[in-house]
Amino acid sequence: MTDQAPAGYLEIAHGQHAVLLQVVGLGNMHNAASLTDYIDSELNNGLLNFVIDLARCTGMDSTFMGTLTGLVARVGEQNGALCLVNVNTDHEKLMKMIGIWELMCIYGDLNTESLETAKLMPDMNPERRLLQIRHAHEILVAIDERNRERFGFFLESIENEIAGQQADSDTDTADPDPEEFRHKRPAPNKRDSEIMRQNILRNSGKQLPRTFDELFYGDLDD
């Protein structure tokens, strides 16, 4: 295995009014950023229905689960829905352990083997990945206070690594971009976490407005 082919990737099937994203192998820190960027792009294009297919998913790390939670809320904030399909008991245990299960829209089981998909290439930028890792774990801490104990030290180490990378980049230019400094911040306190938590709770759990087949294949104007 090389750095260009991390264990786990995403495949996309684009329908009429919905996108299905298949997690192949591990949902992890290597493909979480590309998942976020793709869904953000589709939201900007007016698409509101997203289905994450876990039929071929062999596991999820905390970064991927935090990213999923944030995306559920972000899509919900736009009056859209992001739902999971083909969730097995191992996936359920992972999400319950980390405290996000109740926030997920679980659609059920779908036969997605016949869908034509395209591979979504991962974002290999190391700083982008670190920022995604940090944000995902801030979400997990906000959702379940027990995650502060689980990930508090990890978040501090990620923050130090981000600061170190940006300090190195600043020495390479006489006029660093002030926008870079927005990434340098302390870990969220309990008040910040509660604000984030309330926003996630308010926008999570929204269901698909129609069946998957209607959204993916049909014309909703009919």
Secondary structure as GFF3:
##gff-version 3
##sequence-region A 1 222
A	DSSP	beta_strand	9	14	.	.	.	ID=ss1
A	DSSP	beta_strand	19	27	.	.	.	ID=ss2
A	DSSP	alpha_helix	32	44	.	.	.	ID=ss3
A	DSSP	beta_strand	49	53	.	.	.	ID=ss4
A	DSSP	beta_strand	57	60	.	.	.	ID=ss5
A	DSSP	alpha_helix	62	77	.	.	.	ID=ss6
A	DSSP	beta_strand	81	85	.	.	.	ID=ss7
A	DSSP	alpha_helix	89	98	.	.	.	ID=ss8
A	DSSP	three_ten_helix	101	103	.	.	.	ID=ss9
A	DSSP	beta_strand	105	108	.	.	.	ID=ss10
A	DSSP	beta_strand	118	120	.	.	.	ID=ss11
A	DSSP	alpha_helix	126	143	.	.	.	ID=ss12
A	DSSP	alpha_helix	146	170	.	.	.	ID=ss13
A	DSSP	three_ten_helix	178	183	.	.	.	ID=ss14
A	DSSP	alpha_helix	190	203	.	.	.	ID=ss15
A	DSSP	alpha_helix	212	217	.	.	.	ID=ss16
###
